[in-house]
Amino acid sequence: MTVKFLRNRPGTSLVELLMFLAFFALCSGILIGVLVSSSEQRTRQQTIASVEQEGMQLLQMLTRRMRRAERIAYPAMGASNSVLVLQLADEVQDPTVIALETGAIKVAEGNSVRTVSSNGLTISDLTFRNTSVSADAQSSTISFTITKVIPLPTAGTYSRIFEALVTLFPDHQRTGNACTCSAPSCSDEILTWGVCDGETCETSTGSLPCG
């Protein structure tokens, strides 16, 4: 009869097991860190893209409104202000007022005031400069800053300045302000303007801050 002797096979020692667990924990920590960093970077890029897109859309919308106006009623030529008042041919939209209030851009058409900037955005430093050279060649610069909070535990914000020079389309037959309302005025940082009601000029029921 042949007897086979089994060789003693060495098992895994406690030290080796601890080293394996430590290596596994280290690799897991690095991997989690990479994933978290990648997620944060993606969130930042999404915030930046959102500000860029919404800022350009807002600038284009305001530019279109300005170009179809008959003339700039406020501020005066060469002056700057946080409010722009436009005379339009359409009585319902005349005058159109663009202003900043509580971090949002507001547009008033006649007596109606509404917000045109998106929620989640903070608008600041809205400035218009009337660069018109004559009554028949009217233009204005527009500038504003958009800030948005980056939704991360570390918080932080992203800000971007948007600006443009807008030239009004020539209009030699102006029909707006048929009731000859007085020019808008800024008193105690509140803008007041007139609205045509038939042939009568009435003070607008809306109000917006001015600088």
C-alpha positions in Angstrom: 0.0 0.0 0.0 1.3 3.4 -1.0 0.8 6.3 1.5 0.8 9.8 0.0 1.8 12.6 2.3 0.1 16.0 1.7 2.4 18.9 1.7 1.7 21.7 4.1 0.3 24.6 2.0 0.9 28.0 3.5 -2.4 30.0 4.2 -3.0 33.8 4.0 -1.5 35.5 7.0 -3.3 38.2 9.0 -0.6 40.7 7.8 -1.3 39.9 4.2 -5.1 40.2 4.7 -4.7 43.6 6.4 -2.4 44.8 3.5 -5.0 43.7 0.9 -7.8 45.5 2.8 -5.7 48.7 3.1 -4.8 48.6 -0.7 -8.5 48.0 -1.5 -9.6 50.9 0.7 -6.9 53.2 -0.9 -8.1 52.3 -4.4 -11.7 52.8 -3.4 -11.0 56.2 -1.9 -9.1 57.4 -5.1 -11.9 56.1 -7.3 -14.6 57.9 -5.2 -12.6 61.1 -5.2 -12.3 60.9 -9.0 -16.0 60.3 -9.4 -16.9 63.2 -7.0 -14.5 65.6 -8.8 -15.9 64.6 -12.2 -19.5 65.2 -10.9 -18.6 68.6 -9.5 -16.9 69.6 -12.7 -19.9 68.6 -14.7 -22.2 70.7 -12.4 -20.0 73.7 -12.8 -20.0 73.4 -16.6 -23.8 73.0 -16.6 -24.1 76.2 -14.5 -21.7 78.1 -16.8 -23.6 76.9 -19.9 -26.9 77.9 -18.4 -25.7 81.4 -17.6 -24.2 81.8 -21.1 -27.4 80.6 -22.9 -29.9 82.5 -20.8 -27.8 85.6 -20.9 -27.6 85.6 -24.7 -31.3 85.0 -25.0 -32.1 87.9 -22.6 -29.7 90.2 -24.5 -31.2 89.2 -27.8 -34.8 89.8 -26.6 -34.0 93.2 -25.2 -32.1 94.1 -28.4 -35.2 93.2 -30.5 -37.4 95.4 -28.3 -35.0 98.3 -28.6 -34.5 98.1 -32.3 -38.2 98.3 -33.1 -38.7 101.4 -31.0 -39.4 104.8 -32.7 -37.1 106.7 -30.3 -35.4 106.6 -26.9 -37.4 108.7 -24.5 -35.1 108.2 -21.5 -32.3 108.7 -20.6 -31.3 111.8 -22.6 -28.6 111.8 -25.3 -25.2 111.2 -23.7 -26.7 110.2 -20.4 -26.7 106.8 -18.6 -29.2 105.2 -16.3 -30.4 101.8 -15.0 -33.7 102.5 -16.8 -34.5 102.7 -20.5 -37.8 104.2 -21.8 -38.7 103.6 -25.4 -41.4 105.2 -27.5 -43.3 102.6 -29.7 -45.9 103.0 -32.4 -48.2 100.4 -30.8 -50.3 102.2 -28.2 -50.5 99.0 -26.1 -46.7 98.9 -25.8 -46.1 102.6 -25.6 -44.1 103.4 -23.7 -41.9 100.4 -23.1 -39.8 100.6 -19.9 -36.8 98.3 -19.2 -35.5 98.4 -15.6 -33.9 96.4 -12.8 -35.8 95.5 -9.6 -34.8 93.1 -6.9 -32.2 91.3 -9.0 -34.5 90.8 -12.0 -35.1 92.6 -15.3 -38.6 94.0 -15.6 -40.3 95.3 -18.7 -43.3 97.6 -18.5 -45.6 98.1 -21.5 -48.0 100.9 -20.8 -49.4 99.9 -17.4 -48.4 96.3 -17.5 -45.1 95.2 -15.7 -43.6 91.8 -15.9 -40.4 90.0 -15.3 -38.4 88.8 -18.3 -35.3 87.3 -16.7 -35.4 83.7 -15.5 -35.7 82.4 -11.9 -32.4 81.3 -10.4 -30.5 84.2 -12.0 -29.5 87.4 -10.2 -29.2 90.4 -12.5 -27.1 93.4 -11.4 -25.4 96.5 -12.8 -28.0 97.0 -15.6 -26.9 100.2 -17.4 -28.1 102.0 -20.5 -26.2 104.8 -22.2 -27.9 106.8 -24.8 -25.3 107.1 -27.6 -27.6 108.8 -30.1 -26.0 111.4 -32.3 -29.3 112.9 -33.5 -33.0 112.4 -33.4 -32.9 110.4 -36.6 -29.8 108.3 -35.6 -30.6 106.8 -32.2 -28.7 104.1 -30.4 -27.9 102.9 -26.9 -25.5 100.6 -25.2 -26.9 97.9 -22.8 -24.9 96.1 -20.1 -25.8 93.8 -17.3 -24.2 91.1 -15.1 -25.8 87.7 -14.5 -24.8 85.7 -11.4 -25.9 82.1 -10.7 -25.2 79.9 -7.6 -23.4 76.7 -8.4 -25.4 73.9 -6.7 -22.5 72.3 -4.8 -21.7 71.8 -1.1 -18.8 74.1 -1.6 -21.3 76.7 -2.9 -19.7 79.4 -5.1 -21.2 81.4 -8.0 -20.5 82.1 -11.6 -20.9 85.6 -13.0 -20.8 86.9 -16.6 -21.1 90.4 -18.1 -23.3 90.8 -21.2 -23.2 94.0 -23.3 -24.2 95.3 -26.7 -24.6 98.4 -28.8 -28.1 98.6 -30.2 -29.0 100.9 -33.1 -32.7 101.7 -33.6 -34.2 101.1 -37.0 -34.8 104.5 -38.8 -38.4 105.7 -38.4 -39.3 109.0 -40.1 -43.1 108.7 -39.4 -43.4 108.4 -35.7 -46.9 107.8 -34.4 -46.2 106.9 -30.7 -47.1 109.1 -27.8 -50.1 110.5 -29.7 -51.4 112.3 -26.6 -48.0 114.0 -26.1 -47.2 112.8 -22.6 -44.4 114.5 -20.8 -40.9 112.9 -20.8 -40.5 110.2 -18.1 -38.9 111.5 -14.9 -36.9 109.9 -12.0 -37.7 111.3 -8.6 -36.7 109.7 -5.2 -35.3 106.8 -7.2 -38.8 106.0 -8.7 -39.6 106.4 -12.4 -42.9 107.8 -13.4 -44.2 107.9 -16.9 -47.4 108.7 -18.8 -49.6 106.4 -20.8 -52.1 107.5 -23.5 -55.7 106.8 -22.8 -57.3 107.9 -26.0 -56.3 111.5 -26.4 -55.6 111.9 -22.6 -52.2 111.3 -20.9 -52.6 109.4 -17.6 -49.8 108.6 -15.1 -48.9 105.0 -15.3 -50.2 102.7 -12.5 -46.9 100.8 -12.7 -43.7 101.9 -11.0 -40.1 100.9 -11.3 -36.9 102.0 -9.6 -34.4 104.3 -11.4 -30.9 105.4 -10.8 
